[in-house]
Amino acid sequence: MKNVETVRESHNLKNNVGVGLDRPDQKRIQNTNKLMSNSAVTLIALVLTIIVLLILAGITLNMVLGENGIINKASMAKQKTNEVQELENKKIEELQDKLNNYGIGSSRTEPSATSYNTMSADEHFTGEYYFNGKPIYAKTIYIDALPNATLKKYNHNIKNISNIWCDVSKSWITNNNINSFPIPYTSTYGGTYDMEINNITTQTVDLRTGTNRSGFKAYITLNYTKTTDQGNETTIPATPAN
C-alpha cells in the first residue's frame, strides 16, 4: 500500500508542475525561450555568412591580385601590346625610308590640282611623281597659227616651274584637225626641220618652222614639277657614255 501511495504522489507532483504560476508568467517564460532559440539560430547564420564572405573575399583577392590575377594579366597584356606596337612602328619607319628613297614617300607634297586622266588646258596632276618625289603636272596648250619660216615664242602661263618638258606622245601639229604631223616634223626639202619645238623655258614654248606654216595649228602637252612642292631630292645616277 505504501508503494502505491508513493507512485500516486509522484504522478500528482508531475501533473502539478507550474500549477502555482500565473498564466502571464508562463507565457513570458515561453516567449523568452523562443527568443533565445531564435537568437542562437541568427548568431549561427551570421557566423556562417561571415565565414562564406571571408572565403569569397580571399578568392576574389587572389583572382585580382594573385600571380595569375586580372591586374597582373592586364599589365602583361599591356606590355606585350607596347612591344608589338614598337615593332610595327619600326617596320613602318623602315618601309617609309625605302619609299622615300624611291621618291614616293610621305615627305612629298600631295598635289592640290585636280587629277585628270585625259588631256586638258587646265593644270592637272598626272598621277605620277618625278625622281625626287614631286608630283608631275600636265597642261596642254593650243597654238592657232604656227610661225612663218621663223622662230616664235608662246607664253604657256605656268607658274612656279621646277622642271619642265614636252610630252611628245600628246603633242602634234595639224592643218585641219584630220591630218596630223608629229613634233618635230622633218621635211626633206633642204634637209631642214620643217616644224620643231626649239626650246621650252619657265616662261615660253619656242616653235620654229622652215617654211610658212601659219595655216597649221599645234597642241603641245607640257609636263612639269613645281617649286612649291616638296620632294626628297632623289635623283637617278648618270649613265656614263661608252
C-alpha positions as CSV (number, residue, x, y, z in Angstrom):
1,M,0.0,0.0,0.0
2,K,2.8,2.4,0.8
3,N,4.4,1.8,-2.6
4,V,1.1,2.5,-4.3
5,E,0.7,5.8,-2.5
6,T,4.2,6.8,-3.3
7,V,3.7,6.2,-7.0
8,R,0.4,8.2,-6.9
9,E,2.0,11.1,-5.1
10,S,4.8,11.2,-7.7
11,H,2.3,11.2,-10.5
12,N,0.4,14.0,-9.0
13,L,3.6,16.0,-8.5
14,K,4.5,15.8,-12.2
15,N,1.0,16.9,-13.1
16,N,1.1,19.8,-10.8
17,V,4.4,21.3,-12.1
18,G,3.9,25.0,-12.9
19,V,0.4,24.9,-11.3
20,G,1.4,27.6,-8.9
21,L,2.4,30.1,-11.7
22,D,0.1,32.7,-13.2
23,R,-0.7,32.3,-16.9
24,P,1.1,35.6,-17.9
25,D,4.3,34.3,-16.3
26,Q,4.1,31.1,-18.1
27,K,3.7,32.9,-21.5
28,R,6.7,35.2,-20.6
29,I,8.9,32.2,-20.0
30,Q,7.8,30.6,-23.3
31,N,8.5,33.8,-25.2
32,T,11.9,34.1,-23.5
33,N,12.8,30.6,-24.5
34,K,11.6,31.2,-28.1
35,L,13.7,34.4,-28.4
36,M,16.8,32.7,-27.0
37,S,16.3,29.9,-29.6
38,N,15.8,32.4,-32.4
39,S,18.9,34.4,-31.3
40,A,21.0,31.3,-31.3
41,V,19.9,30.5,-34.9
42,T,20.5,34.1,-36.0
43,L,24.0,34.1,-34.5
44,I,24.9,30.8,-36.2
45,A,23.7,32.1,-39.5
46,L,25.7,35.3,-39.0
47,V,28.8,33.4,-38.3
48,L,28.3,31.2,-41.3
49,T,27.7,34.3,-43.5
50,I,30.9,35.9,-42.3
51,I,32.9,32.8,-43.0
52,V,31.4,32.5,-46.5
53,L,32.2,36.2,-47.2
54,L,35.7,35.8,-45.9
55,I,36.2,32.8,-48.3
56,L,34.8,34.7,-51.2
57,A,36.9,37.7,-50.4
58,G,40.0,35.5,-50.4
59,I,39.1,34.0,-53.7
60,T,38.4,37.5,-55.2
61,L,41.7,38.9,-53.9
62,N,43.6,36.0,-55.4
63,M,41.8,36.4,-58.7
64,V,42.6,40.2,-58.8
65,L,46.0,40.5,-57.1
66,G,47.4,37.0,-57.4
67,E,50.3,35.9,-59.7
68,N,47.7,34.9,-62.4
69,G,45.3,37.6,-61.3
70,I,43.4,40.1,-63.5
71,I,45.7,43.0,-62.7
72,N,48.9,41.1,-63.4
73,K,47.5,39.7,-66.7
74,A,46.3,43.1,-67.8
75,S,49.8,44.5,-67.1
76,M,51.4,41.7,-69.1
77,A,48.9,42.2,-71.9
78,K,49.7,46.0,-72.0
79,Q,53.4,45.3,-72.0
80,K,53.0,42.8,-74.9
81,T,50.9,45.3,-76.8
82,N,53.5,48.0,-76.4
83,E,56.2,45.7,-77.6
84,V,54.2,44.7,-80.7
85,Q,53.4,48.4,-81.4
86,E,57.1,49.4,-81.2
87,L,58.0,46.6,-83.6
88,E,55.3,47.7,-86.0
89,N,56.4,51.3,-85.8
90,K,60.0,50.3,-86.5
91,K,58.9,48.3,-89.6
92,I,56.8,51.2,-90.8
93,E,59.7,53.6,-90.4
94,E,62.0,51.2,-92.3
95,L,59.4,50.9,-95.1
96,Q,58.9,54.7,-95.2
97,D,62.6,55.2,-95.6
98,K,62.7,52.8,-98.5
99,L,59.7,54.6,-100.1
100,N,61.4,57.9,-99.7
101,N,64.5,56.6,-101.4
102,Y,62.3,55.8,-104.4
103,G,60.7,59.2,-104.4
104,I,57.2,58.0,-103.3
105,G,57.4,58.7,-99.6
106,S,55.2,60.8,-97.4
107,S,57.7,63.6,-97.4
108,R,56.5,64.7,-100.8
109,T,53.7,67.2,-101.2
110,E,50.4,65.9,-102.4
111,P,49.2,67.9,-105.4
112,S,46.4,70.4,-104.9
113,A,45.5,70.4,-108.6
114,T,42.7,68.2,-109.9
115,S,43.8,64.8,-111.2
116,Y,42.7,64.1,-114.8
117,N,43.1,61.0,-116.9
118,T,42.6,63.0,-120.1
119,M,44.3,66.0,-121.8
120,S,43.2,69.4,-120.6
121,A,44.1,73.0,-121.0
122,D,43.9,73.3,-117.2
123,E,46.8,72.3,-114.9
124,H,46.2,68.8,-113.5
125,F,48.0,66.1,-111.6
126,T,49.0,63.2,-113.9
127,G,49.1,60.6,-111.1
128,E,52.9,60.3,-111.5
129,Y,55.8,61.5,-109.5
130,Y,59.2,62.8,-110.5
131,F,62.5,61.3,-109.4
132,N,62.6,63.4,-106.3
133,G,59.1,62.6,-105.2
134,K,57.5,65.8,-106.5
135,P,54.1,65.3,-108.3
136,I,54.1,65.7,-112.1
137,Y,51.6,68.1,-113.6
138,A,50.4,68.4,-117.2
139,K,48.8,71.2,-119.2
140,T,48.0,71.2,-123.0
141,I,48.4,74.5,-124.8
142,Y,46.8,75.3,-128.1
143,I,48.5,77.4,-130.7
144,D,46.2,78.5,-133.5
145,A,48.9,79.6,-136.0
146,L,52.5,78.4,-136.3
147,P,55.3,80.8,-137.4
148,N,56.0,81.8,-140.9
149,A,59.5,80.4,-141.6
150,T,60.9,81.7,-138.3
151,L,61.1,81.1,-134.6
152,K,58.3,82.3,-132.3
153,K,57.8,82.2,-128.5
154,Y,54.5,81.3,-127.0
155,N,53.7,82.0,-123.3
156,H,52.4,78.9,-121.5
157,N,51.4,80.8,-118.4
158,I,52.6,78.1,-116.0
159,K,54.0,79.4,-112.7
160,N,56.5,78.1,-110.1
161,I,58.1,75.7,-112.5
162,S,60.9,73.5,-111.2
163,N,61.4,71.1,-114.2
164,I,59.5,71.2,-117.5
165,W,59.5,69.0,-120.6
166,C,57.3,68.2,-123.6
167,D,55.1,65.0,-123.7
168,V,55.6,64.3,-127.4
169,S,53.1,61.4,-127.1
170,K,50.4,64.0,-126.5
171,S,51.7,66.8,-128.8
172,W,51.1,67.2,-132.6
173,I,50.6,69.6,-135.4
174,T,47.5,69.7,-137.7
175,N,46.2,71.8,-140.6
176,N,42.6,70.7,-140.5
177,N,42.2,68.6,-137.3
178,I,42.3,65.5,-139.5
179,N,45.7,65.4,-141.0
180,S,48.3,65.4,-138.2
181,F,52.1,65.6,-138.0
182,P,54.4,64.6,-135.1
183,I,56.6,67.1,-133.3
184,P,59.2,67.5,-134.5
185,Y,58.3,67.1,-138.2
186,T,61.2,66.7,-140.6
187,S,60.9,67.9,-144.1
188,T,63.1,66.6,-146.9
189,Y,63.3,70.0,-148.5
190,G,66.8,71.4,-147.9
191,G,67.4,68.9,-145.1
192,T,66.0,71.3,-142.5
193,Y,63.5,70.7,-139.7
194,D,60.2,71.9,-141.1
195,M,58.4,72.2,-137.7
196,E,60.0,71.8,-134.3
197,I,60.0,72.8,-130.6
198,N,63.2,74.7,-130.4
199,N,63.1,75.3,-126.6
200,I,60.9,75.2,-123.5
201,T,61.6,77.6,-120.7
202,T,59.9,78.5,-117.5
203,Q,58.1,81.2,-119.5
204,T,57.6,80.1,-123.1
205,V,57.4,77.3,-125.7
206,D,59.6,78.2,-128.7
207,L,58.5,76.9,-132.1
208,R,60.5,77.1,-135.3
209,T,59.3,76.4,-138.8
210,G,61.4,76.1,-142.0
211,T,58.6,77.3,-144.3
212,N,55.3,79.2,-143.9
213,R,53.2,77.1,-141.5
214,S,50.8,79.9,-140.4
215,G,47.9,77.7,-141.6
216,F,48.8,75.0,-139.1
217,K,47.7,74.6,-135.5
218,A,49.5,72.8,-132.7
219,Y,48.6,71.0,-129.5
220,I,51.5,70.8,-127.1
221,T,51.3,69.0,-123.8
222,L,53.8,70.0,-121.2
223,N,54.8,68.0,-118.1
224,Y,56.4,69.8,-115.2
225,T,57.1,69.9,-111.5
226,K,56.7,72.9,-109.2
227,T,58.9,74.7,-106.8
228,T,56.0,75.0,-104.3
229,D,56.0,71.2,-103.8
230,Q,58.3,69.3,-101.5
231,G,60.5,66.4,-102.7
232,N,63.3,64.2,-101.2
233,E,65.9,65.4,-103.7
234,T,66.4,61.8,-105.0
235,T,68.0,61.7,-108.5
236,I,68.8,58.9,-111.0
237,P,72.6,58.4,-111.3
238,A,74.1,59.4,-114.6
239,T,74.9,56.7,-117.1
240,P,78.4,57.1,-118.5
241,A,78.9,57.2,-122.2
242,N,80.9,54.3,-123.8
